[in-house]
């Protein structure tokens, strides 16, 4: 998810708001809706006169600045969606432009409830603009299968401050955390151990960004976090030395298996023996291996040899480790032999 998807498109102010609402009210049989780059269309869609007609809506994806509102995460903005009986998936990417001057009076912060209808919720944007509203929005989701939080706050993420608001959720099988900025992903600060220890609901925790401060105390923070699976993906960073205490010795995690490592990727490309000849590079005028090979980017803290040793320890402890990083073992050696 990137901010550019939420950039406001030029609004020709046509059709009129009344005509737009009339068109949207006819979507009673539509199951999937995606709105991107238009605050006016978003506001019209979220109006109670429209949402009350969306009896078949199952999936809603909104990417918007909502620049006319001072508080885009205010649950009051989405109260009409609670009347959509089939809604199961909700994605809100709200990247508010801090330079924009709101033109509408923001309603008071209220509590709403989606009951148990939602199974997937994804919230993205600058959570720091109003932490209280984000927390109140959390409370609207009584239960869900997957919660994906992507914070673009600057200069640091407020996800550590938001975790306690999720403690009331009795059913949260999977929690995904990501940090996003316009050019890269980062996190500053730390998630206190007492917060993770108290956060007892998820069975799967997925880290999708450079949670550098979290990984500095990963083993101690996660030791008492009753997850069953741990996933690293996208630009997540972790050292094997930080994972080792989770799979062996007195600090071994009691319930963790599997650990999925998808933050390093590789691909076996076209092999010369499969096609009968090497690849000819016209530009450099030489024969070479085929360019569709993807070499994994191992690091000093997460090396190929170190991963092999880690897998052996995990195997002895009967903890499954899988993912693209495991699949990438040996790819560089195969390519070098070509």
C-alpha positions as CSV (number, residue, x, y, z in Angstrom):
1,X,0.0,0.0,0.0
2,X,1.5,3.4,-1.0
3,X,0.5,6.9,-0.3
4,X,0.3,7.8,-4.0
5,X,-2.8,5.6,-4.3
6,X,-4.6,8.0,-2.0
7,X,-3.6,11.3,-3.8
8,X,-6.6,13.4,-4.5
9,X,-7.6,13.5,-8.2
10,X,-8.8,16.7,-9.7
11,X,-12.6,17.0,-9.1
12,X,-14.6,18.3,-12.0
13,X,-17.6,18.7,-9.6
14,X,-19.7,16.7,-12.0
15,X,-22.0,15.0,-11.5
16,X,-23.6,16.9,-8.6
17,X,-23.6,15.5,-5.1
18,X,-27.3,14.7,-5.4
19,X,-26.9,12.9,-8.7
20,X,-23.8,11.0,-7.3
21,X,-25.8,9.8,-4.3
22,X,-28.6,8.7,-6.6
23,X,-26.2,6.6,-8.7
24,X,-24.5,5.1,-5.6
25,X,-27.9,4.1,-4.1
26,X,-28.5,1.8,-7.1
27,X,-25.5,-0.4,-6.1
28,X,-27.7,-2.7,-4.1
29,X,-26.5,-5.9,-5.9
30,X,-22.8,-4.9,-6.0
31,X,-20.5,-7.0,-3.7
32,X,-17.1,-5.3,-4.1
33,X,-16.4,-1.5,-4.2
34,X,-13.0,0.3,-4.5
35,X,-12.8,4.1,-4.2
36,X,-9.4,5.8,-4.8
37,X,-8.4,9.4,-4.9
38,X,-11.8,11.1,-4.5
39,X,-12.9,12.6,-1.2
40,X,-16.2,13.7,-2.6
41,X,-17.1,10.2,-3.9
42,X,-16.0,8.7,-0.6
43,X,-18.2,11.0,1.5
44,X,-21.1,10.4,-0.8
45,X,-20.7,6.6,-0.5
46,X,-20.4,6.7,3.3
47,X,-23.6,8.7,3.7
48,X,-26.3,6.8,5.5
49,X,-28.7,7.4,2.6
50,X,-26.3,5.3,0.4
51,X,-25.1,2.7,2.8
52,X,-28.6,1.7,3.8
53,X,-29.0,0.6,0.2
54,X,-25.8,-1.5,0.0
55,X,-27.4,-4.8,1.0
56,X,-25.0,-7.0,-1.0
57,X,-21.7,-5.2,-0.2
58,X,-19.1,-7.7,1.0
59,X,-15.8,-5.9,0.4
60,X,-15.0,-2.1,0.6
61,X,-11.6,-0.6,-0.2
62,X,-11.2,3.2,0.3
63,X,-8.0,5.0,-0.5
64,X,-8.5,8.7,0.2
65,X,-7.1,11.8,1.8
66,X,-10.5,12.8,3.2
67,X,-9.0,16.3,3.2
68,X,-12.4,17.9,4.1
69,X,-12.4,16.3,7.5
70,X,-10.2,17.2,10.4
71,X,-10.3,13.6,11.8
72,X,-10.5,11.0,9.1
73,X,-10.4,8.1,11.6
74,X,-13.4,9.3,13.5
75,X,-15.7,6.3,13.8
76,X,-18.7,8.6,13.1
77,X,-17.5,8.8,9.5
78,X,-18.2,5.1,9.0
79,X,-21.3,4.6,11.1
80,X,-23.4,4.0,8.0
81,X,-21.4,0.9,7.1
82,X,-22.8,-0.9,10.1
83,X,-26.0,-1.2,8.2
84,X,-24.4,-3.2,5.5
85,X,-25.3,-6.8,6.6
86,X,-22.9,-8.6,4.2
87,X,-19.8,-6.5,4.8
88,X,-16.9,-8.9,5.6
89,X,-13.8,-7.0,4.4
90,X,-13.0,-3.4,5.1
91,X,-9.8,-1.5,4.0
92,X,-9.3,2.1,4.9
93,X,-6.2,3.8,3.6
94,X,-6.6,7.4,4.9
95,X,-3.6,9.6,4.2
96,X,-4.7,13.0,5.4
97,X,-3.0,16.0,4.0
98,X,-1.9,18.1,6.9
99,X,-1.7,21.2,4.8
100,X,-5.4,20.8,3.8
101,X,-8.0,23.0,5.5
102,X,-11.1,21.0,6.5
103,X,-14.3,22.4,5.1
104,X,-16.8,20.3,7.0
105,X,-17.6,20.3,10.7
106,X,-16.3,17.0,12.2
107,X,-19.0,15.1,14.2
108,X,-18.3,14.3,17.8
109,X,-16.4,11.1,18.5
110,X,-19.0,8.3,19.0
111,X,-18.9,4.6,19.5
112,X,-20.2,2.3,16.7
113,X,-20.2,-1.4,16.4
114,X,-19.9,-3.7,13.4
115,X,-20.8,-6.7,15.5
116,X,-19.2,-9.9,14.3
117,X,-19.7,-9.4,10.6
118,X,-16.1,-8.3,9.6
119,X,-13.5,-11.0,9.1
120,X,-10.7,-8.8,7.6
121,X,-9.9,-5.2,8.6
122,X,-7.0,-3.1,7.2
123,X,-6.3,0.4,8.5
124,X,-3.5,2.5,7.0
125,X,-2.5,6.1,7.4
126,X,-1.1,8.6,9.8
127,X,-2.4,7.2,13.1
128,X,-0.7,9.9,15.1
129,X,-3.2,12.5,13.8
130,X,-5.7,11.3,16.3
131,X,-4.8,8.3,18.3
132,X,-8.0,8.4,20.3
133,X,-10.1,8.1,17.2
134,X,-8.1,5.2,16.0
135,X,-8.5,3.5,19.3
136,X,-12.3,4.1,19.2
137,X,-12.4,2.7,15.7
138,X,-10.7,-0.4,17.0
139,X,-13.5,-0.8,19.5
140,X,-16.0,-0.9,16.6
141,X,-14.7,-4.2,15.5
142,X,-16.0,-6.8,17.9
143,X,-14.2,-9.7,16.3
144,X,-12.3,-10.4,13.1
145,X,-9.9,-13.0,11.7
146,X,-7.2,-10.7,10.4
147,X,-6.2,-7.2,11.5
148,X,-3.6,-5.4,9.4
149,X,-2.3,-2.1,10.7
150,X,0.0,0.1,8.6
151,X,1.2,3.3,10.3
152,X,2.6,6.2,8.3
153,X,3.1,8.6,11.2
154,X,6.2,10.8,11.3
155,X,8.7,10.8,12.7
156,X,7.8,7.6,14.5
157,X,5.1,5.0,14.6
158,X,2.4,5.1,17.3
159,X,1.6,1.4,16.9
160,X,3.2,0.6,20.4
161,X,0.7,3.1,21.9
162,X,-2.3,1.5,20.1
163,X,-1.7,-2.1,21.1
164,X,-3.4,-1.8,24.5
165,X,-6.6,-0.8,22.7
166,X,-6.7,-4.2,21.0
167,X,-6.5,-6.1,24.3
168,X,-10.3,-6.3,24.5
169,X,-10.6,-8.3,21.3
170,X,-11.3,-11.9,22.2
171,X,-10.9,-13.3,18.7
172,X,-8.0,-12.1,16.6
173,X,-6.3,-15.1,14.9
174,X,-3.9,-12.9,12.9
175,X,-2.3,-9.5,13.5
176,X,-0.2,-7.9,10.9
177,X,1.9,-4.8,11.7
178,X,3.7,-2.6,9.2
179,X,5.3,0.9,9.2
180,X,5.2,3.1,6.1
181,X,6.5,6.4,5.0
182,X,6.4,8.0,1.6
183,X,9.8,6.7,0.6
184,X,10.6,3.9,3.0
185,X,9.5,2.0,6.0
186,X,10.7,2.5,9.5
187,X,9.9,2.5,13.2
188,X,11.3,4.5,16.1
189,X,10.7,3.6,19.7
190,X,9.9,0.2,21.2
191,X,7.0,-2.0,22.1
192,X,7.2,-2.7,25.9
193,X,7.3,-6.3,27.0
194,X,4.3,-5.8,29.3
195,X,2.1,-4.8,26.4
196,X,3.1,-7.8,24.3
197,X,2.7,-10.1,27.3
198,X,-0.8,-8.9,27.9
199,X,-1.8,-9.1,24.3
200,X,-3.0,-12.7,24.4
201,X,-5.4,-13.0,21.5
202,X,-3.5,-13.5,18.2
203,X,-2.3,-16.9,17.1
204,X,-0.2,-15.4,14.3
205,X,1.9,-12.3,14.4
206,X,3.2,-10.9,11.1
207,X,5.9,-8.2,10.9
208,X,6.1,-6.6,7.5
209,X,8.5,-3.7,8.0
210,X,11.8,-2.6,9.5
211,X,10.8,-3.0,13.1
212,X,14.4,-2.4,14.2
213,X,13.5,-1.5,17.7
214,X,11.3,-4.5,18.2
215,X,13.9,-6.9,16.9
216,X,16.5,-5.5,19.3
217,X,14.6,-7.3,22.1
218,X,12.6,-9.7,20.0
219,X,13.3,-12.9,21.9
220,X,12.5,-11.4,25.3
221,X,9.5,-9.5,24.1
222,X,7.9,-12.4,22.3
223,X,8.8,-15.2,24.8
224,X,5.5,-14.7,26.7
225,X,3.5,-13.7,23.7
226,X,1.2,-16.7,23.1
227,X,1.4,-16.9,19.4
228,X,1.4,-20.1,17.4
229,X,3.1,-18.7,14.3
230,X,5.5,-15.8,13.5
231,X,5.9,-14.3,10.0
232,X,8.5,-12.0,8.7
233,X,7.8,-10.5,5.2
234,X,8.4,-7.6,2.9
235,X,11.1,-5.4,4.4
236,X,11.1,-6.9,7.8
237,X,14.5,-7.3,9.4
238,X,15.6,-9.9,11.9
239,X,18.9,-11.4,13.0
240,X,19.2,-15.2,13.4
241,X,20.8,-14.6,16.8
242,X,17.5,-13.0,17.9
243,X,15.4,-15.9,16.7
244,X,17.6,-18.6,18.2
245,X,16.4,-18.1,21.8
246,X,12.8,-18.6,20.6
247,X,13.5,-22.1,19.4
248,X,16.0,-23.6,21.9
249,X,17.1,-23.7,25.5
250,X,15.3,-22.3,28.5
251,X,13.9,-19.4,26.5
252,X,12.3,-21.6,23.9
253,X,8.8,-20.4,23.0
254,X,6.2,-22.8,24.4
255,X,3.6,-22.6,21.5
256,X,5.5,-21.2,18.5
257,X,5.5,-23.2,15.3
258,X,5.9,-22.4,12.5
259,X,8.2,-19.5,11.9
260,X,7.8,-18.2,8.3
261,X,10.7,-16.3,6.8
262,X,9.5,-14.5,3.7
263,X,11.8,-11.4,3.9
264,X,14.5,-12.9,1.7
265,X,13.6,-14.2,-1.7
266,X,15.4,-16.0,-4.6
267,X,14.5,-17.7,-7.8
268,X,16.0,-20.5,-9.8
269,X,16.0,-19.2,-13.4
270,X,16.4,-20.9,-16.7
271,X,19.0,-23.6,-16.6
272,X,21.4,-24.2,-19.5
273,X,20.8,-28.0,-19.5
274,X,17.1,-27.4,-19.9
275,X,17.3,-25.3,-23.0
276,X,20.6,-26.8,-24.4
277,X,22.6,-23.5,-24.6
278,X,23.8,-20.6,-22.5
279,X,22.2,-17.1,-22.6
280,X,23.8,-14.8,-25.1
281,X,24.1,-11.2,-23.8
282,X,24.0,-9.1,-26.9
283,X,24.9,-5.9,-25.1
284,X,28.1,-7.2,-23.6
285,X,28.7,-9.7,-26.4
286,X,29.3,-12.7,-24.2
287,X,27.7,-16.0,-23.2
288,X,26.2,-15.9,-19.7
289,X,23.7,-17.6,-17.4
290,X,20.1,-16.6,-18.0
291,X,19.0,-13.3,-16.4
292,X,15.8,-14.6,-14.9
293,X,17.7,-15.9,-11.8
294,X,17.0,-13.9,-8.6
295,X,19.9,-14.2,-6.1
296,X,18.9,-13.9,-2.4
297,X,20.2,-10.9,-0.5
298,X,21.8,-12.6,2.5
299,X,23.3,-10.3,5.2
300,X,25.9,-10.7,7.9
301,X,23.1,-11.1,10.6
302,X,21.0,-13.4,8.4
303,X,23.4,-15.4,6.3
304,X,22.8,-18.5,4.3
305,X,25.1,-20.7,6.4
306,X,23.6,-19.3,9.6
307,X,20.1,-20.1,8.4
308,X,21.2,-23.7,7.7
309,X,22.5,-24.0,11.3
310,X,19.3,-22.4,12.6
311,X,17.1,-24.9,10.7
312,X,19.0,-27.8,12.2
313,X,18.4,-26.5,15.7
314,X,14.7,-25.8,15.0
315,X,14.3,-29.4,13.6
316,X,15.8,-30.9,16.8
317,X,13.3,-28.9,18.8
318,X,10.5,-29.9,16.4
319,X,9.7,-26.3,15.4
320,X,8.9,-25.9,11.7
321,X,10.6,-23.1,9.8
322,X,9.5,-22.4,6.2
323,X,9.2,-19.5,3.8
324,X,11.0,-18.0,0.8
325,X,14.3,-17.6,2.7
326,X,14.4,-21.4,3.3
327,X,13.6,-22.0,-0.4
328,X,16.4,-19.6,-1.3
329,X,19.1,-21.8,0.2
330,X,21.5,-23.1,-2.5
331,X,20.3,-20.8,-5.3
332,X,23.5,-18.8,-5.4
333,X,25.6,-22.0,-5.5
334,X,23.4,-23.4,-8.3
335,X,23.9,-20.2,-10.4
336,X,27.6,-20.1,-9.8
337,X,27.9,-23.6,-11.2
338,X,26.3,-22.4,-14.4
